[in-house]
Amino acid sequence: MQDVLILRIVFGFLAAIIAVFSVMAVTSRRILRAATYLLFVLFATSGLYFFLNYSFLGAVQLLVYAGGIIILYVFSILLTNTDQESRAPIFSLRRWLAMLATFGGIALMIYLLLTNTWPEATMDTSAEVNMRVIGHTLMGSEKGQYVLPFEVMSVLLLACMVGGLLIARKRS
């Protein structure tokens, strides 16, 4: 019983970090701070993977997302001029619509949490998923496998790098 309480506290702590820093990343007016908050979200997400005993996915989360993609974001932010964007006023109608959408989402989330019954999860922490199974799932082309999203993300990252280089080249 004590172990279950500790597990729930750790999960709640990581979930709170993800929720708080996600909101801070979206609401921050400074883009470099938003990227830093996103880094904390990615670190906490890897913490959840380690918490669930998915050490391979946690390490990939740290190396690929928290490492590589945040570096790419920071370089692209520093290469672009964002002074005009940070000073642009937010119209009152947009602010009210955003608040309405936010409260609607919160109300929907509370409704779903209160009306659904959640089964008690049992987790076998002694067994880890085989890396070969993870590799076949990530690189397979059949239903439920992820080679197409992986390739789409690689093309997107390549386009971001080329765009950053073109922006940096125009300045000099």
C-alpha positions in Angstrom: 0.0 0.0 0.0 2.9 2.3 0.8 4.5 1.6 -2.6 1.3 2.4 -4.5 1.1 5.8 -2.7 4.7 6.6 -3.5 4.1 5.6 -7.2 1.0 7.9 -7.4 2.9 10.8 -5.8 5.8 10.5 -8.3 3.3 10.2 -11.2 1.4 13.2 -10.0 4.6 15.2 -9.6 5.7 14.4 -13.1 2.2 15.0 -14.5 2.1 18.4 -12.7 5.5 19.4 -14.1 4.3 18.5 -17.6 1.0 20.4 -17.2 2.5 23.5 -15.7 5.4 23.9 -18.1 3.2 23.1 -21.1 1.0 26.0 -20.2 4.0 28.2 -19.6 5.5 27.2 -23.0 2.3 28.1 -24.7 1.5 31.3 -22.9 5.1 32.8 -22.8 5.6 35.9 -24.9 9.3 35.3 -25.3 10.1 32.5 -27.7 13.4 31.4 -26.1 11.7 31.0 -22.8 8.9 29.0 -24.4 11.6 26.6 -25.9 13.2 26.3 -22.4 9.8 25.4 -20.9 9.3 22.9 -23.7 12.7 21.4 -22.7 11.3 20.9 -19.1 8.2 19.2 -20.5 10.3 16.8 -22.6 12.5 16.0 -19.6 9.4 15.2 -17.4 8.0 13.1 -20.3 11.2 11.0 -20.3 10.9 10.8 -16.5 7.4 9.2 -17.1 9.0 6.7 -19.5 11.6 5.8 -16.9 8.9 5.6 -14.3 6.9 3.1 -16.4 10.1 1.1 -16.8 10.5 1.9 -20.5 14.2 2.8 -20.2 14.8 2.6 -23.9 12.0 5.0 -24.8 13.1 7.3 -21.9 16.7 7.4 -23.2 15.4 8.1 -26.8 13.2 10.9 -25.4 16.2 12.4 -23.7 18.6 12.0 -26.6 16.4 12.8 -29.6 13.8 15.3 -28.3 15.3 16.9 -25.3 18.7 17.0 -26.9 18.5 17.3 -30.7 15.2 19.0 -31.3 15.6 21.6 -28.6 19.0 22.5 -30.0 17.4 22.8 -33.4 14.6 25.1 -32.0 17.1 27.3 -30.2 19.2 27.7 -33.3 16.2 28.5 -35.4 14.9 31.0 -32.8 18.3 32.7 -32.6 18.5 32.9 -36.4 15.2 34.7 -36.8 14.2 38.2 -35.8 11.3 37.9 -33.3 11.2 41.4 -31.8 8.2 42.5 -33.9 6.3 39.4 -33.0 6.7 39.7 -29.3 5.4 43.3 -29.3 2.3 42.5 -31.4 -0.8 43.2 -29.3 -3.4 40.4 -28.8 -6.8 41.5 -29.7 -9.5 41.4 -27.1 -11.8 39.1 -29.1 -9.0 36.6 -29.6 -8.2 36.7 -25.9 -11.9 36.0 -25.0 -12.2 33.2 -27.6 -9.0 31.6 -26.2 -10.4 31.8 -22.7 -13.7 30.3 -23.8 -11.9 27.4 -25.6 -9.7 26.9 -22.5 -12.6 26.7 -20.1 -14.5 24.5 -22.5 -11.6 22.1 -22.6 -11.2 22.1 -18.8 -15.0 21.4 -18.5 -14.8 18.6 -21.0 -11.8 17.1 -19.2 -13.5 17.2 -15.8 -16.6 15.7 -17.2 -14.7 12.8 -18.7 -12.7 12.2 -15.6 -15.8 12.1 -13.4 -18.0 10.0 -15.6 -15.6 7.3 -16.6 -14.6 4.4 -14.4 -10.9 3.7 -14.4 -9.8 0.2 -13.7 -7.0 -0.3 -11.2 -3.9 -0.8 -13.2 -1.4 -3.4 -12.3 2.1 -3.0 -13.5 4.8 -5.7 -13.7 8.0 -3.7 -13.1 10.3 -6.7 -13.4 9.8 -7.2 -17.1 11.0 -4.8 -19.7 9.9 -4.8 -23.3 12.5 -6.4 -25.6 14.4 -3.9 -27.8 13.8 -6.0 -30.9 10.1 -5.7 -30.4 10.4 -1.9 -30.0 12.6 -1.7 -33.1 10.2 -3.8 -35.3 7.3 -1.7 -34.1 9.1 1.6 -34.8 10.5 0.6 -38.2 7.7 -1.7 -39.5 5.4 -0.7 -42.3 2.4 -2.7 -41.3 -0.7 -1.6 -39.3 0.3 -0.1 -35.9 3.9 0.4 -36.9 5.6 3.8 -37.3 8.0 3.9 -40.3 5.8 6.5 -42.1 5.6 9.0 -39.2 9.3 8.5 -38.7 10.0 9.4 -42.3 7.6 12.4 -42.2 9.4 13.8 -39.2 12.8 13.4 -40.8 11.6 15.4 -43.8 10.1 18.0 -41.5 13.4 18.4 -39.6 15.3 18.6 -42.9 13.0 21.4 -44.1 13.5 23.2 -40.8 17.3 23.0 -41.1 17.2 24.2 -44.8 14.8 27.0 -43.8 17.1 28.1 -41.0 20.1 28.1 -43.3 18.2 30.2 -45.9 17.2 32.7 -43.2 20.7 32.9 -41.9 22.1 33.3 -45.4 19.7 36.2 -46.3 21.0 38.2 -43.3 24.7 38.1 -44.1 
